[in-house]
Amino acid sequence: MSDILAELERRREAARAGGGERRVQAQHAKGKLTARERVELLLDEGSFEEFDMFVTHRTTDFGMADSKPAGDGVITGWGTVNGRMVYVFSQDFTVFGGSLSETHAQKICKIMDMAMQNGAPIIGINDSGGARIQEGVASLAGYAEVFQRNVLASGVVPQISLIMGPCAGGAVYSPAMTDFIFMVQDSSYMFVTGPDVVKTVTNEVVTAEELGGASTHTRKSSVADAAFKDDVETLMETRRLIDFLPASNLEKPPVRPFFDDPDRIEESLDTLIPQNPNQPYDMKELIHKIADEGDFYEIQEDFAGNILTGFIRLEGSTVGVVANQPMVLAGVLDIASSRKAARFVRFCDAFEIPILTLVDVPGFLPGTAQEYDGVIKHGAKLLFAYAEATVPKVTLITRKAYGGAYVVMASKHLRGDFNYAWPTAQVAVMGAKGAAEILHRSELDDAEKIAARTEEYETNFANPFRAAERGFVDEVIMPQSSRKRICRAFASLRGKKLNNPWKKHDNIPL
């Protein structure tokens, strides 16, 4: 018996060693943790239960039969994050460069199937050279099996991808179909074709960092949701994100103890809006003052800064926030901000996370560039996302809500449950000066008359009361009472039940 136990321990030690001490040191020299170290940091101490530790590849070509490391380049299993179950796979770059083989893919697929079956999030840690060339089409088939499960799991369990090394070619499509992507600055990159292929085909000279580094994907492409300085910070931020999310679409978001009075009055909000309607202010200040303990977990902070998306808690419960940011492009909606917000709204709706919308929007960004690139269709994505959402929706208009952008930003007409406005709100077709110049074109040459017409329009329309008279705004509230009113609104909606007409799926304007 002791011999068998010793053999088991010997095999375990060999599997834990990965690609060996030399390759582990090379990984550390790049400032990267090993696959196993990442799993241990991500999960609660002692909670990891590993699957398929002894699986090896089945390839005999190219001398592969002589090298069959246990685990085949990926660590899979489940554990807990702050006591809540998650499934995880972590690719091991020290074993065949983390390349994906047929059996490597089967290990990933197994835990994805279990996550779906048992209703728990999937966290994938990607650090791979791509498909294992020695296996040919079998490795490509492995990727396809993973992709199929990404699609089936979408909207069923949260999926989070951590890019902690190279991720190229077909490997990028699995993370692209997950809900959140985090990258590591200076040590991770994603692209479909690498710099060498780009140079050969298009004659462009570009580095891997410029082509698909963390800065590129968080600021330009919006492929990634955030980038952090090293592996440790990325894993800690992932733990923090998981705390906001439900385990599956059949469960409510988690509720944690809170130490912030729901009736808290914030008198400073009475002076948040500047006297000059064209002067910006920081919408994040309002979010922090509404949220429990001022905690705001922002998503895609570096992309499309004219709209803010992220999670807060109200009375301990997760709420998704979408807010125009007057500090960037006056909070205008454009292609980038519409795409960013639409995807976030759809995630919240899929996982029963209530949505708070804070509105200060002067309209859609005009210009040929926007029109040629399809702002109509991209703007419609956000409209579509809000209109189809059946979760509790509370909207607060702080200042401008003009034209079509007023409608798009979770208006009453898109089944908003509570639509509040501050007394400083301006709900109108357009700004007063522009409206006066259109309505009174014959008086354009007379500056005094136009000024008087502008003032008249402001008096009649640049306020929330016309909308309130028609029931499009449920209540005009004092800014200082915003947290109290919003908390009470969401509390009253906890039992909300709303179903859309049956359909196989919708056809959102992509």
N, C-alpha and C positions, 0 to 999 in steps of 0.2 A: 504493500500500500504506500509506504513512504517513497518508494521509487517512482510511482505514478504521480504522487503529489509533487515530487521534485521535478519531474518532467514537465508537468503543467506550469510550474513556476518558471522553469527555464524558457519554455515557449513564450510565456507572458513577457519575460524580460527582453527576449529577442524582438517581440512585436513592439514593445514600448521604446526600443532603441531606434526605431524608424530606419533611416538610411545610414545610421552609424555616426560615431562621434565626430568624424571629420566633416560630414555634411551638416550636422547640427551646429558645429562651430561656425561654418560658413554662413548658415542662416542667421545666427546671432551677430556675426560680423556685419551683416547688412542692416542691423537694428531691428530685426524681425524675431518674433517668438516662434517656437516650433508649433506644429498643429496641436500637439497634446497640451502644451503650455497654454495655448489660447483657450482650449475647452475648459481647462481647470480654472482659468481666470474668469471666464464668462459665467460659469455655473456656480451655484452654491457649493461650498466646500464639502467634499465627500459625497455629492449627490449624483455623480456621473455613473450611469450604467451603460457599459459599452456593448455593442453588437458586433459580430463578425470579426473579431480580433485576428482570427487565424485564416481568414480567406486569402487565397493567393490567385494570381492570374493563371490562365490555362494556355498561354501562347507558347509555341515551341519554335517558331521561326526566328531567324536572326540571333540565334544563341540565347534566346530568352529563357529556355528551359533550365539554364544554369543559374538563373537569378530569380528566386521566387520569395521576396520578402513578405512576411505575414502582414496582413492588413491591406496590401496592394495600394498604398498611397493615399488612403483616406480613413479617417477615424469617424465612426458613426455611433450614435446612441441617444440616450435621453438623460435629462437631469432636471434640476429646478433653478429658477431665478426668483429669489426672494420667496421661495416656497411654492412657486407656481410652475407646473410642468412645461418643458419645452423639448423639442427634438432638435438635434444638431448634427451636422457633418462638417468635418474640418479636413481640407486637403493638405497632404503632407508633401511639401516641396522637396524634402530630403529623400523621397522614394520616387525614382523615375521622374523627377521634376514635378511631382503632383499630377502627372498626366493621367487622363481618364481612359481606363480600359473597360472591357465588357463587365468584369467582375466589380471594378471600382464603381461603375454606374449602378450595378445591381444593389450594392450596399446602400447607395444614396436613395435609390427607389424604394428599398425596403422601409427605411425610416420615414420617408415621405408618405408611404401608404399607411404606416402606423399612426403618423400625426393626423392624417385625415380620419382614420378610423376612430381615434381616441379624442379628437378635438383639441389639439394643442399646436402652438406656433412652431414654425420650422425656421431655424437659423442656419444658413449656409456660409461657411468660411471658405472663401475661394483663394487659392494660391497654387496655380497650376499652369504648366506649359501648354495645355490644350490636349487635343486628342493624341492617344498613344499611337504613333505612326506604325509601329511594328504590328499592330492589330488591324490596320486598315479599316474596312467598312464596319467591323464589329464595334470599334470605338465610336464611330459616328452614330451607329444604332443606339449605343448607350446614351449619347447626348439626347437623341430623339425621345427615348423613354423618359428621361428626366424632364424634358420640355413638356411632354404630355401631362405629366403630373403637376408641373407648375400651373398649367392652364386649369386643370381640374380642381386644384387647391385654391385657385384665385377666388377670393370672396368667401371662402369656407373657413380657412385658418390663416392668420397673419403669416406672411413670408418675409423674412429679412435676409438680405445678402450683405456680407462683409467682404469687400475686396481688399485683401491683405497681401497682395503680390501681383504677378501677371495674371491677366484674364483676357485671352485673345481668341480671335476666330469664332467658331461656333459656341465656345464657352460663354461668351458675353450674353447670349440670348436667354439663358436661364435666369441670371440676375435681372435682366431687363423686364422679365415678366413677374418679378416679385414686387412686394408693396413698398419696400424701402431698401435703398442701397447706401451703405456707408463705405468710404474709402479712407486710406491712410496717405497722408501727404508724403510725397517723395519716394514712396516704396511700393505704390500700387498703380496699375494702369489698366485701362480697358480700351480695346479697339477691335474692329472686325478684321482689318488688315494692318500689319505692322509697318514701321517706317521704311524698311527695305522694299516691301512690295509697293508702297506708295511712290517711292522714288523711281522704281522700275516702270510703273504704269503711267504715272502723271508727271514724273520728273520733279516733284516737289521734294525738297530736303527738309525733314522735320524730325525732331527728337521724339522718343517714346513719351516723354513727359508732356511735350507740347501737343502731341497727337491725341493722347488719351489719359493724361495724368489727372490727379484729383482736382486741380484748379480748373482744368478744361471742363470736366464733367459737372462740377458744382456751379460754375459761373456762366459757361457758354451753352453747353448742350442740355443741361438739366437732367442728364442721365442719372447722376448721383444726388442724393438728398443732403449729404453732409460729408465733410472731410475732417479728420482729426490728426493730431501731430504724430501719434505713434500707435502701436498695437494696443497698449494698455488703455489709453484714453478711448479708443474706438470701442473696445469691449465694455468699458464702464458706461459709455453713453448708450450702448445697446441694452444693457441691463436697465438703464433709466427709461428707455423707450418702451421696453416690454411691460414695465409697470403701468403704463397708460392704456395698454391694449387688452381686449378680451381674449380668452383662449381660443374662441371660435365664433362663428356667426350664430351659434345657438345659445351663447352666453352673453350676459350684459357686461359692459366694461367693469373692471374692478373698482371697489370702493375702499378707500383707505381712511384711517382716522384723520380728522382735520382740527386745526386749532385756531381757525380764523372765523370770526363772527359773520354769519351770512347777512346780518342786518347792518354791517359796518358802513358808516357814512364817510365818504371821501370828499370833503369840502373843496379840496384843491381842483377837483374836476369841474367845478363851476366856472373856473377861469382857464380851462385848458384850451378852449377855442379862441384864437386871436380876434381882435376887433376887425382887422383887415381880412376880408374873406379870401384874399389871395395869398395870405401868409401861411406857411406850413406849420405843422406841429407834429410831434412824434406820437403816432397811434400806439406804439408799444407801451407808452406810459399808461394809457387807458387799459390795455390788456393786463398789465402787471397789477393795476389797482383794482381790477375786477376779480382776478384769480385768487384762489386760496393761497395764502402765504406769498403772493406775488410770483408764483412759479409758472413760467411759460416755456414749454419745450418747442422750439421753433423748427419747422421742417423747410428745407430748401432756402435757408437764410441768405445765401449768396446769389440766388437766381431770382430775377424778376422782383426786385425789391419794392416795386410799387404795389405789391399785394403781400400780405403776411399770412402764413398758414402755420398751424401748430396746435399743440394740446395744452389745455389748462385743466384744473380741477375746480369744481364748484360743489361745496358741501361734500368734498371727498370723492366726487364722481367725475370721470373723464368727460370733457367737452372739447370738441374740435372748434378751432377759431379760424375764420377767414375775415381779413380786415384790409381795407384800402389803406395805403401808407402815404399821406400827403407829403412826406419828406422826399419822396422819389417820384419824379414826373407828375407831381400834384395828385398822385393816387389814381391816375387815369388807367383804364383797362386797355390792354393791348394783347397781341398774340401770346406773348410769353406768360403774362400774368393770368390770362384766361385758361391756358393749358395747365399751368401750375395749380390754380385753384380748383379747376374742374376735377382733376385727378384726386385731389385731397378730399373734396366733397363726396366723390363716389366711394373712396375708401371708407370714410366715416359712415356713409349710408349702408355699405355692405356689412359693417360690423356693429351696427346699432349704436353708434356714437353720436349723441346730439350735437347740433351745429349752432354756434353763435356767430352771427355775421355783423361786423361793425362797418358802417358805410360812410364814406366821404369820397364820392366819386364824381368828377366833372364830366365824365362821358368816356367814349372810346377814342383812342389816339388816331387822329387823322393823318393822311399822307399816302403817297403812291406805294411806298415800301410795304406798309401794312395791308393795303388793298391787294397788291400783287401777290403777297404771301398768304392771302386768304383769311384776313381778320374776321370776315363774315362767318366762315365755318368754324374758326377757332373760338370766336366769341360765343357762337351757338353751343359749343361744348359746355361752357359754364352755365349757360341758360338751361341746357338739357339736364345737366347734373343736378342743379337745384330743383328743377321741376319734377324730376323722377324720384327725388329723395323723400322717403316716408318717415325718417327719424324726426324727433322734435327739432323745430327750427325757430330760433329767436333772433330777431334782427333789431339793431339799434342804429338809427341814422343820426350821426353827430353833426354833420354840416351839409355838404352838397350831395344831392341825389338827383342827377340830371338825366333826362332823356331815356334812351334804351338801357343805359347802365343802371338807372334806378330800378327798372324792371328786373334785370338780370341778377342783381345782388339780393337774392332771397326776399323779394317783395311779397306783399300780401297776396298778390295775384298768382304767385307760384307756390301757394299753399303754406305760406309762412304762418306759424301758430301765434306768435306774439310779435308784433311789429311796433317797436317803440321809436320815439324821436325825441331829441333834446329840443328845447326852444330855439336853439341856434340852427336847426335843420332848415334846409332850403330844398323842398321837393318841387321840381319844376321841369318843364320840357328842356330848358336851357338857361344859361346865365342871363341876368337881367339886361345887361348892355347889348348882347347879341340879339336878344328877343326884341328889345325896343327898336333896334336898327332894322329888323325885318318887318316888324309890324307898322313902323312909321317911316318907310323909305322916303316918302315925299318931304320929310323934315330933316333929312341927313345933313343938309347944308347949314342948319341952324343948331349949333352946339348946345345952346341953352335949352331949346325945346327937347332935344334928344336926352339931355341930362334929366329934365323933368319927367320925360317918359320912362327913363330907366328907373328913377326913384318910384314912380307910380307902379311899375311892374314889380319892383322889390317889395313894396308895401303889400301888394295883392298876392304875389306868388312866392317870394323868397322867404317862406316860412313853412312850418309844418301844419298849419291849421286848415288850409284847403284840403290837404290829404286826410286830415283827421275828421273833417266834416263829412267826408265820404266813406269813412271807415277803413281807409287804406292804411292809416296809422291808428293802432288801437289806443294809444295813450301818449300824450306828450309829458315826459317825466323830467324831474330835476336831475341834472348831471350827477350831483353828489349822491343820489340814491340809486345809481345804476347797478351796483353790485346786488343790493337788496332786491330790486325789482327783477333782475335777471335770474337770480337764485330762486326766487319764488316762482317765476315763470317755468323754469325747467323742473322744479319740484312738482308743479301741477301737471306736467306732461309725462310723468314717469309711467303712466298707464296708457299712453297713446297707442292706438291701433289704427293703422291706415294701410290699405293694400292697393297696389296698382292693378289694372286689368291683366288677366292672364295673358302671357305671351311666352314664346320660346326664349327669346331675348330681344332686347331693343336694338336699334340700329343708330347708335350715337354718331353724330357727324364727325368722322375721323379725318 
